Amino acid sequence: FKNGVSAGKFAKLSSGEKTRIDLASIIAWHFIHNTTSKEGLDFLLLDEVLESLDYRGVLKALSVLESLQITNLLIAHNTQNIVAYHVLECVKQHEVTTVYVK
């Protein structure tokens, strides 16, 4: 990285710190795209981005994502720390996937 964290220092960051950098990059990209493009993005699909965050980190990340005022679809295996308006739980048993709305 230029004028920032070197690759060696980045490798020493915790998984939660790396996740926060990833989320900040996604949000920055979203902002840049929406300010430079005629068509804005109003949807984010995020796969397991909250998995390495602690409870406070999850709450902060969800707060930031909600402040974007766009649709966020989060894929997560550990939903204990996720407070959401709608949770779809997919359960696969005997080659059949059932979706439950919590």
MARPA-915753 format. One line per 8 residues: their letters; for each residue x, y, z of C-alpha. Coordinates in Angstrom, 1 decimal. Example, Ala and Ser with C-alpha at 12.3 -4.5 7.8 and 13.67 -1.06 7.14 Angstrom:
<sites>
AS> 12.3:-4.5:7.8; 13.7:-1.1:7.1
</sites>
This chain:
<sites>
FKNGVSAG> 0.0:0.0:0.0; 1.1:3.5:-0.7; 1.4:5.9:2.3; -0.6:3.5:4.4; -0.3:0.0:5.9; 2.4:-2.1:4.3; 1.6:-5.6:3.1; 3.6:-6.9:6.1
KFAKLSSG> 1.7:-4.9:8.6; -1.6:-5.8:6.9; -0.8:-9.5:7.4; -0.5:-8.8:11.1; -4.0:-7.3:11.5; -6.7:-9.4:13.1; -9.4:-10.9:11.0; -11.9:-8.4:12.4
EKTRIDLA> -9.6:-5.5:11.5; -9.3:-6.9:7.9; -13.0:-7.2:7.7; -13.5:-3.6:8.7; -11.0:-2.6:6.0; -13.0:-4.7:3.5; -16.3:-3.1:4.5; -14.8:0.4:4.3
SIIAWHFI> -13.5:-0.4:0.8; -16.9:-1.7:-0.3; -18.7:1.4:1.0; -16.1:3.7:-0.6; -16.5:1.9:-3.9; -20.3:2.3:-3.6; -20.0:6.0:-2.9; -17.5:6.6:-5.8
HNTTSKEG> -19.7:4.6:-8.2; -22.9:6.5:-7.2; -21.2:9.9:-7.5; -19.6:9.2:-10.9; -22.2:7.0:-12.6; -25.6:8.0:-14.1; -27.1:4.9:-12.5; -26.6:4.4:-8.8
LDFLLLDE> -26.3:1.1:-7.0; -29.1:0.5:-4.6; -28.3:-3.1:-3.5; -25.3:-4.7:-1.8; -24.8:-8.5:-1.6; -22.3:-9.3:1.1; -21.2:-12.9:1.7; -20.0:-13.7:5.3
VLESLDYR> -18.6:-10.2:5.9; -19.7:-10.2:9.5; -18.3:-13.6:10.5; -15.0:-12.4:12.0; -16.4:-9.4:13.9; -17.3:-9.5:17.6; -20.8:-8.4:18.8; -19.9:-4.7:18.9
GVLKALSV> -18.3:-4.9:15.5; -21.4:-6.5:14.0; -23.7:-3.9:15.5; -21.4:-1.1:14.1; -21.2:-2.7:10.7; -25.0:-3.1:10.5; -25.5:0.5:11.6; -23.1:1.7:8.9
LESLQITN> -24.8:-0.5:6.2; -28.2:0.7:7.3; -27.1:4.3:7.0; -26.5:3.8:3.3; -30.3:3.5:2.9; -30.0:0.8:0.3; -31.0:-2.9:0.3; -28.4:-5.1:2.0
LLIAHNTQ> -28.5:-8.8:1.6; -26.1:-10.4:4.1; -25.2:-14.1:3.9; -24.1:-15.4:7.3; -23.6:-18.8:8.9; -23.5:-17.5:12.4; -26.7:-15.4:13.0; -26.5:-15.1:16.8
NIVAYHVL> -25.1:-11.6:16.8; -27.2:-10.3:13.9; -30.1:-8.2:14.7; -32.1:-7.7:11.5; -35.6:-6.9:10.3; -36.0:-10.1:8.4; -33.9:-13.3:8.6; -34.2:-16.1:6.1
ECVKQHEV> -32.9:-19.3:7.5; -32.0:-22.1:5.0; -31.9:-25.6:6.3; -30.7:-28.5:4.1; -31.8:-31.9:5.1; -31.8:-35.0:2.8; -31.0:-32.9:-0.3; -33.9:-30.6:0.3
TTVYVK> -33.4:-26.9:1.3; -36.1:-25.3:3.4; -36.3:-21.5:3.9; -37.8:-20.2:7.1; -38.6:-16.5:7.8; -37.7:-15.5:11.3
</sites>
